[in-house]
Amino acid sequence: MTIARLAAVLLLAAAPAVHAADCMPVVESPWIRKPPMAMPMMAGFATVRNPCPAPVTLVGAASAVFESVELHETRTAEGMSRMRHVEALEVPAGGEVTLAPGGLHLMLMRPRAAVEAGGAIEVELSLADGRTLRADFEVRDATGR
């Protein structure tokens, strides 16, 4: 085998690994629910789709517009709806996770500026491997419009 042919074979063998490392999840239909009255927190929703051949794990979020952004989950126990902080959220390979009212969501706390329905706010989701996903979340009124 010639050196050129060997180099071509090695390059082709390494190509799937490079492609897998470059594969990124996608944030779809992102939006933030603005409460009907002034409150120190808002909720964010979206679908995170992972077309990649390996699972990815969301470990945090941030936005310049809010002092903090956390992953949260709403659960009903003993007839009471309670929220809890979620440390990490795995998005399976070829799968998706939906952040929706009444379930998993982003909790955006202490806005640094006025947030108005009809605008958009950039939110950055952090992955366990150090990469980030950025998305513009549409701000909607309390009805979701």
Secondary structure as the mmCIF struct_conf table of DSSP 4:
data_model
#
loop_
_struct_conf.conf_type_id
_struct_conf.id
_struct_conf.beg_label_comp_id
_struct_conf.beg_label_asym_id
_struct_conf.beg_label_seq_id
_struct_conf.end_label_comp_id
_struct_conf.end_label_asym_id
_struct_conf.end_label_seq_id
HELX_RH_AL_P HELX_RH_AL_P1 ILE A 3 ASP A 22
STRN STRN1 VAL A 26 ARG A 33
HELX_LH_PP_P HELX_LH_PP_P1 LYS A 34 PRO A 35
BEND BEND1 PRO A 36 MET A 37
BEND BEND2 PRO A 40 PRO A 40
STRN STRN2 MET A 41 ARG A 49
BEND BEND3 CYS A 52 ALA A 54
STRN STRN3 VAL A 56 ALA A 62
TURN_TY1_P TURN_TY1_P1 ALA A 64 VAL A 65
STRN STRN4 PHE A 66 ALA A 77
TURN_TY1_P TURN_TY1_P2 GLU A 78 GLY A 79
STRN STRN5 MET A 80 HIS A 85
BEND BEND4 GLU A 87 GLU A 87
STRN STRN6 LEU A 89 VAL A 91
TURN_TY1_P TURN_TY1_P3 ALA A 93 GLY A 94
STRN STRN7 GLU A 96 LEU A 99
TURN_TY1_P TURN_TY1_P4 PRO A 101 GLY A 102
BEND BEND5 GLY A 103 GLY A 103
STRN STRN8 LEU A 104 PRO A 111
BEND BEND6 ARG A 112 ALA A 113
TURN_TY1_P TURN_TY1_P5 ALA A 117 GLY A 118
STRN STRN9 ALA A 120 LEU A 127
TURN_TY1_P TURN_TY1_P6 ALA A 128 ASP A 129
BEND BEND7 GLY A 130 GLY A 130
STRN STRN10 THR A 132 ARG A 140
TURN_TY1_P TURN_TY1_P7 ALA A 142 THR A 143
#
